[in-house]
Amino acid sequence: MAALLLGAALTACSEVGNCENGQPGCLAGPPEDGTCKLDLVLIHGTCSEPGASAPPLACLCKPGEICSLDDYRCIDYCAPLDVEVGGSSAPAAISCETANSFELLCQNRCLLQCRQLQAFCASDGGCSEESCKSSATQQACQAECGSADSSALCMAQLCGDMRAASCRALTCPQGTPPNCGALACRNACAGYNFDGICDDGDLRSAASGICAYGSDCADCGPRSGESIEPQPQGAACAFHSGCIGANPGNIAQADAWCIDVDATRGISRCAPDCSDPEKTCPAGSACFVLLGVDQDGDGEAEPLVQDGRTASACFPAQCQ
C-alpha cells in the first residue's frame, strides 16, 4: 500500500512568475486558448522566448497547488480522488485444498462455477450459494467422483480445474456463448495466483501491485476496463508500482513513490522522490522519510534504507 511518512527536511525552491514579454528567457505563463502571443513559443507548458530553456520548476500555480517535476502541471494533492482507493474487497478466497471434506469441495467447486457464470454469462441459471449447498448438487458430485478411490481427491482436482478455467472453456446456461471480450481474467502471475490474496494492482481492492491487471483472476475476480498503467505525479495510487519512475527495489534509481497524502480521507498519490540529496522538492512540499514494515517486531515501522540511502518523498505541505 502507499507509504507512510516520517520527519521533514524542508527544501526551498522558487517558482517562476510572470515577467515582461520580450525579456530574454522570459516565461510568460500558460497559453490562452492553446496559442502563444507576441511570437512566444510553448516550452514545458508556458509561453516563452524562442530558444529559452525552461528552469526545473516552470509553473504558474494557484495557491495550494504544486508544480509537478515531470510534466509541469499544477497539482492539488489534497483534492478528493475520483476513485476510492482501498474501498472494495477482493472476492473471498474459495479453497480447493484436499484437506477439505468431499461435501465442502463439492460446494466450493459449485461456488466457483457461479462466479464464472455471473461474470461472463447473460444468465447464471439460478446458480447461488443456496443451490450449491443443495442435496442435488451433492448428488451430482457423487455421480462424478463417488466411485473414485479417493472421492475427496477427485473433487479437489475438479474444484481446482474450475478455479483455473478460462472464460472460453465456460458453458453458459441455455448454451449461449460466454462474453469473454469485456473482462480480463487470466491466472498468469506465477507464484501469486491461487493464494487467496489479490495482487493485480486494482486501486479499489488489490493488496499489492505485483501482478499485471487482470492476471490474478482466481484471487481478484474478473476485471473490466483498461489495464492499469503507472501514473504520473499527483495521480491516485495504491502501491509504489502504480507510479511512473517508481523503483522500490532500487532506491538509488527511484524517481517517485506512492504516499498517503491524507490517510483519514483515503487519499494516496504519486509524489516525486527526494532520496538523493541533490534532488529538490517543488515549492510547497517538503522531503519526508518513507516508512516500510516493522522489521524488529517493536510495533513500529522502520524507514526504508538501502545501501546507506533512505527512501524519501516530497510531501505537500498544505496537506499536513
Steps between C-alpha positions, in 0.01 A plus 500: 500500500601864495797587718478677832715805567730602784693817572550802277796667335358806325675603184441835341444565134362791306210509256516697179251785482386731226757731344508755223462362149816552303730445797761236403395160634172637627237244602173677437260244641268244341357562152150638447281273289809290425672786315805699608495875428770748398713245314554294816524121473366226725771350723396260777149639513595869508531764227868588484754688292628286210809312610429544869574200720236431759624487861434185706181649643315692230146527634259778579286319757215622714539510878483146637620341174844353440693491174574145385860420416426273206257689277458844657138463609349677800373235744269531798620202701231550764206487259265200533578209269267384225555141613457348847843351568463184707124546521404153377590145592628230271281189474527269798745217444341167411712201598557189291747346746485123536475537879142615456214253513339369185182691578683832542708447186182428306341817634811711427526370146138602448568848646794546263276406208239753620763773494594409145139496384419831666807666350484374143147382424174683436335275758643296786220244469399546864844413632534626858651419838175332596492281189863400559406370844207299368472122500467507121847653469646243738338217303647634176846506660454145626414393148832644377734386779308259721665189351855639505755352742514836671185696434634805685819502290291469184279792602802709602635454147170601343476797733852611404420458131194723540701766682763506226256475208512772237192685381507326163469160668176605670159371392220746574140401577282443194816444298568871445866593447685678782592865457877475535595824326380751758691363799860406576535173688833318484705312756838597364693638795727215607529456874207730580195327349270283715636629834186688606675840473413743220822636344394656168540866599132599497468826694177397670561143611851362443746436783801562274599596149738213434292348219372651178140621504264207437774235538404384852141409417462214748573738789369832367213395276456616140596859421329742267633814337847594390810349655662716766816674385745683729374853561675841510560717805182601677293207369312261729695190599489212745849356457843631403482298178206716392723806454717586200864482600441297816770247585462387863750222439772751415468825695791656313304475173157596637335816367158466665313340788138442594431687824202541732419868458195482726448159658180614673334576166676214320700723264818345363691658213822461306765739628856577383800334661744701711721217629796653316622812686546669162130468419286801586134487599263741327394812682224424748628152585753353739721192493376228736648161585289201386411230748502134401407199713559412863826307466601466865159412644469808722170601345652796315574519128861574409634728224580338165881497482711348223878533453507787745227694320166567672187501282335842510223676309376856457193550718263793428514738795140615464374146567676463834 
